[in-house]
Amino acid sequence: MTARDEARADAVYAALLERQGERWVQPRVERTRRVLELLDDPQKTYRVVHVTGTNGKTSTSRMIESLVRAHGLRTGLFTSPHLKRFTERIMVDGEPIDDAAIADAWDEIEPFVGLVDAELTAAGDAPLTFFELLTVLAFVAFADAPIDVLVLEVGMGGSWDSTNTADGDVAVFTPIDIDHADRLGETIAEIATVKAGIIKDGAAVVSARQDAAAEAALRDAARAQSATIAFEGQDFGLSEQRLAVGGQQIAVRGLAGTYDDEYLPLYGGHQGFNAALAIAAVEALIGGASQPIAGDILTEGLAQATAPGRLQLVGIAPTVLVDAAHNPHGAKALVAALQESFTFDEWGVVFGVFADKDAAGIVAALAPVATHVFATAPASDRAEEADRIADLAEANGLQVTVHDDLAQAAEAARAWAAASESRAVVVAGSVVLAGQALALAEAEDWKSGWDA
């Protein structure tokens, strides 16, 4: 990476940030489709595994990508949001895309962006948004790479998300719960119906275990599209999991084979279920659900799986973990993982959240393990005030202190944890906060231990 290429890539991100933000969403997939048509539909030049759900999308997507790459195929991975730098969202063969490649892709699409913006303005519509353009940019960059298979994470919902301009050979559904109710619907059935919009004609569908209403919505959509559908617990599933150094050993009953005693280098029982879902998705993609994954390929694919910002160890003496849990469902999974995988008696929780999230629900979910809450705020104009977080923590009977920013909260939490070997720290509540914590841990070298 040269300084010139880095500057070109940073200029692309600056141009994207001038657009309506990611939170601004309209159900208007046809706008993205219009740009892609002008670019000769780059998203149709590779096979696609399309992933949606409420929690576990990114971890599952990363496992699918790793397993596909272990087959010797060239992969693309599109996820959101990023933790440190936006090129993390567009991965080629397991690495963030080169700065030069993303800048070149922008040069390709920019003339067509101006054309479509003009059409939208003439029609009284808003210009293309950050996420719409990011999706187009990624599709072009993947076509230029070129890749064989794209693992594509939905931004929000499904049917009208800009990623739904791609046709998934396999549609993957992680657990569906209430989230973004103002955009997707107030019931699980409504939300599942929107997410089911990614199911394409003749696709293979694999799903985590779902609420009965969500399962019914997915089955209806699959039937309407003449798609096959398989559910965890009925057609495949996690047979066994046990703790191991740095992760867990799992056994999985797949769609086409049985896989015993495989090592997964990730903490948390939920990651074992994500792995089972990923295996089923890859079976459906590679062998049409009739050919098992070869043992050496499966072992390599799982061993190389990573989940940055998900129960990621960033500090020792004291132990500090970072987790992007940003809704009650994710917070419950985090709590279960802390209880299952670690033996600490007390947890200090550095917590900050966006104002549009269910802060009360997240704090209540974290309460069973939180000894002390270090309330703060992510570096964003969408952040909830730390004082409100403190009020919620106190309402749950938790000890709490308020801190102006993450650096102060983390310093206080690490000092608190360093006072006893039975204490540890977890940073949670926001992907933005998780990204800040990763950068801070690296800058301050938390893995060298606490230095009072």
Secondary structure, 3 states (H helix, E strand, C coil): CCHHHHHHHHHHHHHHHCCCCCCCCCCCHHHHHHHHHHCCCHHHCCEEEEEECCCCHHHHHHHHHHHHHHCCCCEEEECCCCCCCHHHHEEECCEECCHHHHHHHHHHHHHHHHHHHHHHHHCCCCCCCHHHHHHHHHHHHHHHCCCCEEEEECCCCCCCCHHHHCCCCEEEECCCCCCCHHHHCCCHHHHHHHHHHHCCCCCEEEECCCCHHHHHHHHHHHHHCCCEEEEECCCEEEEEEEEECCEEEEEEECCCCEEEEEEECCCCHHHHHHHHHHHHHHHHHHHCCCCCCCHHHHHHHHHCCCCCCCCEEEECCCCEEECCCCCHHHHHHHHHHHHHHCCCCEEEEEECCECCCCHHHHHHHHCCCEEEEEECCCCCCCECCHHHHHHHHHHCCCEEEECCCHHHHHHHHHHHHHCCCCEEEEEECCHHHHHHHHHHHHHHCHHHCCCC
